[in-house]
């Protein structure tokens, strides 16, 4: 079992508070990703769970057992570090065995665990090599194997892919996801890369400045960001933001003026919205479609074609901020080309620019768009 509960957890270094009253529950067998910008506290939180940092206040429980004062070895947790942390003078086999030998495991049990980990990670051919004889991806698999042989209740990963090139990151990401599916053990994974978070997680915890901003499944956070920060952080490229003003609200559907005859529509929370209210309208790059009529005037600055997809960069007339459009297939669009674009159904998110909170009604599926 590996259920984790954090309650009122805080961490301060002297007068500087880096984690603020964090409450979080992680179920047994979940793959949870901590994501956020550099300095948001995600690695500190992971190290606290591991027992490598002391808490200032709060509770840490694993399967209901208070572990806040226990040493790392007593917590039944294994951690995979960004730097691999392998012993360079030892073979792969000895690296895998080292922790178990210190725990006084019998030789037969050690060999059985090494053999199983090596099979799962496809590192059998490398067992007698030294770390310097391995590629970065192979070293990372050995580091993961060293965690696997301990058979912990919880695995912790601290940005394990950051030292790998792009192709290896994709490959290793898939290997870690498969590993979780096979061993069904709780995994907590720290990254600043929102693509890793979206593709790997059962549940994402978005952190900012030592606070939890939102917790949910990748799809829920993508479709229902609770504020501007989450909306802008998740999704690549980031969500476009347009300045607008609510003209009227009818049965919970707001008509929003963004400076053109055709207004945008979105379902909003009537308790916190009103006609005349200034808002920010968020639309993801993939949620714009080209249209012949009844759209917003977009002037292309430049385009990036990736063969199977194209990104158009430009501005909607009357708006200050750059807008990015994601279109399927190869497009060759000259600078200065004028297009008509409209958000696809349900793609309009509305935010309060003062509080940054979302004003859009939570949705299970997309609804809304251009209003004539």
ABEGO torsion letter per residue (X at the ends): XABBBBBGBBBBBEABBABBGBBBBBBBGBBBBBBEBBGAGAAAAAAAAAGABBBABEBBBBGGBBAAABBAAAAGBBBBBAAGGBBAABBAAAAAAAAAAAAGBBAAAAAAAAAAAAAAAGAAAAAABBAAABBAAAAAAAAAAAAAAAGBABBBBBGAAAABBAAAAAAAAAAAAAAAAAAGBBBBBBBABAAAAAAABABBBBBBGGBBABBEBAAAAAABBABAAAAAABEOBBBBBBBBBBABBBGGBBBBBAGBABBBBBBBBAAABBBGBBBBBBBBAAABBBBABGBBBBBBABBBBAGABBBBBBBBBGBABBBBBBBBEBBBBBBGBBBBBBBBBGABBBBBAAAGBBABBBBABBBEEBBX
